[in-house]
Amino acid sequence: MLKNYFKIAIAVLKRRKFFTFISLFGISLTLTILMVATALADKMFNPGYPDYNQHRSLYVERIEVKNTKEGWMNMSNLSFYFFEHYVSKLKTVYKMAISSDQRSSNAYLNNKKLVIGYKYTNADYWNVLSYRFLEGKPYGEREIKSAERVAVISKKTKEAYFGDQKSVIGQYISADNINYRVIGVVDNVSGAVRNFAGDMYLPYTLSKDSKDTRLMGSYNAVLLGRTENDVPRMKKEFAQMVDKLPVPSDFNKIYCNADGFKTSVARRIAGDSTSNGITKVITVGGIFILLFLLLPTINLVNINITRIMERSSEIGVRKAFGASSKTLVYQFIVENLILTFIGGIIGIFLSLLVIYLINKSDYISSFNLTMNLTVLFFSLITCFCFGLISGVYPAWRMSKLNIVRALKA
């Protein structure tokens, strides 16, 4: 039976090629956009390297102080002092990786300017995050305490600054006329992983703002628990610590959160440290996806109704020979699913092409999208929903056709 339905579906697709083109174009384009967007979201919310301990980590990225009476606020990253003076005293935190935001410096090679993005970190940064060292090693407490001008650089920076030299350990890299001794080279980190990507990593004691005693600054941190079970306790203890923070003058409320990775990304997108920010992201994202799927679905419904009305004489004949409404509905839904899955296959190939072009462009440094099983699963589910939703109503309309009117059409 399914074989016959497949043959009928192919014959119908060949009959009106323009409608077929419109249908397949709408399905494949929509699925391509959804699959690429899903791949981007998967990369954003599950970045992998170098952050392999997400299951037992909390992320602290910003602080927000508000004057709730007058309705104004101030928001920024946090100071190194905040982490060292307050967070380091929490009993449930096993280790803490502190890093600054990425800053830019200039190096000059053969009269050409090379922009190097650098970050300041503490020693435990290398213990919490699992960077792949291609050569050398990270700096530790000794180098930090003595404020040595040492640096860990990325593979990309090594190739750009030193060329094809096999090893650069012990050599010096100059940025903004300051020489740093290279002690380690790490594999490149995707630019999409904003908090961990960098061209060069330096001891925080080389930074002038590491001694600032205000709560606000330019640092963020990853709090690591000994086990996954420590995460709720860390979160609770952190919230209790925030409640006791001294509120700056002219303000009456402090918001600062230690979140799981996905929540921290959502909060960053919302630009809001309160719980309302996450709700906004989920709501807006859900409405966007719903509308994005609804428009092509309505378009397919209209096209399918037109197709079915053109086949009214066929429907009338089949009803006259005893075909039940249930059988006809089943047939047209299967035909529509076949059409949708053909569009889905085209969409998968288009998605692979778009992903290849995005990766090749290197628009985001070291960014590598992949069509993984999660993306493929969502693609197949979307195909099924497209076919089912856009086929049910037209099939129901068709099943209600009067035999006499259908034969006269």
Secondary structure, 3 states (H helix, E strand, C coil): CHHHHHHHHHHHHHHCHHHHHHHHHHHHHHHHHHHHHHHHHHHHHCCCCCCCCHHHEEEECCEEEEECCCCEEEEEEECHHHHHHCHHHCCCCCEEEEEECCEEEEEEECCEEEEEEEEEECCCHHHHCCCCEEEECCCCHHHHHCCCCEEEEEHHHHHHHHCCCCCCCCCEEEECCEEEEEEEEECCCCCCCCCCCCCEEEEHHHCHHHHCCCCEECEEEEEECCCCCHHHHHHHHHHHHHHCCCCCCCCCEEEECCECHHHHHHHHHHCCCCHHHHHHHHHHHHHHHHHHHHHHHHHHHHHHHHHHHHCHHHHHHHHHCCCCHHHHHHHHHHHHHHHHHHHHHHHHHHHHHHHHHHHHHCCCCCCCCCCCHHHHHHHHHHHHHHHHHHHHHHHHHHHCCCHHHHHHC
